Amino acid sequence: MDTTAEPGTGGEPEAGGEPGTGGKPEAFIALDRVEKVFDVRRRKGLLRRERHQVRAVDSLSFTVARGEMVGYIGPNGAGKSTTIKMLTGILTPSGGRLRVAGIDPSRERTRLAHRIGVVFGQRTTLWWDLPLIDSYKLMHRMYRIPDGRYRENLGRLVELLDLGELLEVPVRQLSLGQRMRGDIAAALLHDPEVLYLDEPTIGLDVVSKTRVREFLRQVNAERSTTVLLTTHDLQDIEQVCSRVMVIDHGRLVYDGGLAGLHEVGESERTLVVDLERECPPVEVPAPARVVRVDGPRQWVAFPASESAAGLVARIAERCPLVDLSVREPDIEAVIAKMYAERAGRTPTQSS
Ligand SMILES: Nc1ncnc2c1ncn2[C@@H]1O[C@H](COP(=O)(O)OP(=O)(O)OP(=O)(O)O)[C@@H](O)[C@H]1O
């Protein structure tokens, strides 16, 4: 498949990590203090209506390099979909500067459409009553994909996503997982350089989720497709992304590796010890503490950033150990704690 970037024509510097003038890879996606404010009218009483402004995205700045796979997460109403809609050109920012591959999405939406692919887990871009293959044929024409490239891409996507048996089936008869695979293939037929995925594994069973995640890793490895993934399923992030951005009340509150989230969330690991006999809760130095006792088994929580060795030695001094294990912090719990701690701090609405 052809992954070559089209030369920029809009007077903007061509972005995307190609060796440029300075030798430093430029950002493929770049947001600089981007804002999105919605004007909303709310009914108040029988006749009165009150005007509100909802600041969905608030001075948001980040960059994504070509080929990065980034998770974009946050609680409900945080501003994720609004960001994706601005990145595709569906919505126009109220302020700030936004570029994708050097293109201003809201001003050159059609030109950008040839370079991006979008998958919405809750909606389909396929024609509901037509067999899957007919949707692909329509996209072949819509995107003016050269015949050879279309055939090659289709053959490859059908093989990778195991769509062979489904091509003649009307989309409405496909299961959710089959439809999702069909949608992902549709988004990639025209060799987009960036793929936005909004909840791509929502409602899928474990096998289908694994398949979608494996496929995304493969596409990224083979074609350096930049992936921006919005999800509430943190396993999507753990298994697909090397970087995660957390947004809350329209603002970026974390940008880094998953491991770093543990530090921000002050997460804890748990040392599980099987003692030779039932003992009172073992004495351990704070902030470590025994959180559960069940017969000779005890659970000791301690900061994830610290080693368990000292604790093990201390416990063994007091009571002979039969077995032990260390449980890693649960990323879901770290994120939940982070969302909860931030909840209610920043107002999203202003009159
Ligand atoms: N068209 C609109 N008009 C008015 N307000 C809107 C509009 N679209 C989004 N909002 C508001 O903007 C805020 C951000 O919404 P957005 O859909 O971007 O959140 P999200 O992070 O995608 O949430 P979720 O995880 O629930 O999908 C919310 O307060 C939402 O009510």
The ligand as an ORCA input file, in Angstrom:
! r2SCAN-3c Opt
* xyz 0 1
  N     -23.413     20.410     19.927
  C     -23.287     20.704     21.222
  N     -24.004     21.700     21.765
  C     -23.876     22.013     23.073
  N     -23.050     21.381     23.918
  C     -22.317     20.360     23.445
  C     -22.391     19.969     22.068
  N     -21.527     18.925     21.879
  C     -20.954     18.679     23.075
  N     -21.417     19.539     24.006
  C     -21.007     19.609     25.423
  O     -19.608     19.714     25.451
  C     -19.046     18.947     26.518
  C     -18.057     17.933     25.953
  O     -18.779     16.947     25.202
  P     -18.069     15.773     24.390
  O     -19.129     15.044     23.632
  O     -16.923     16.313     23.622
  O     -17.517     14.866     25.588
  P     -16.871     13.395     25.560
  O     -15.606     13.491     26.332
  O     -16.778     12.892     24.158
  O     -17.938     12.579     26.385
  P     -18.416     11.015     26.300
  O     -17.324     10.193     26.907
  O     -19.645     11.030     27.162
  O     -18.706     10.716     24.862
  C     -20.228     18.330     27.248
  O     -20.569     19.190     28.327
  C     -21.344     18.338     26.187
  O     -22.610     18.435     26.796
*
